[in-house]
Amino acid sequence: MLEFLDIPAEYAPVINFIFLAVTGFITWHGLRFRDEEGNSDWVRMLFACIAAVFFFGVLFQDVLGLVQVF
């Protein structure tokens, strides 16, 4: 994931976990948000779904190593 940034390999797990924490929070907040009337906002739902895709992509590919991309 970080090959183009020239970051040493020992920092990769820390950066991955920070990325997971941030995208996980965005996903959680976007899916759980309700306004005063109890309605959800479609823009927050959209960005929550996008963040969830990136969260699970990094989790399964970089952290757990379950998915191998060519």
Phi, psi and omega in degrees: 000327187250024184294325185281350181265352182058041177267135180303150186294335182288343177271350184300315179297323179295315180295321177298317180290326175295317178298318178295321179294317182291311181291328175295319178294318178299317179296312181298314181295317182293324180280331183266351185290135173222145177278189184297331181270356180090011180268145176271156182259126185292331179291317177295323177296320179298310181290331175294319178292321177295316178296324179295322178297315179293321178301308182289330176296313179291320180299309185283329183270307188270320185275306183272337179071027183277333184247131176248122178258123182359000000 
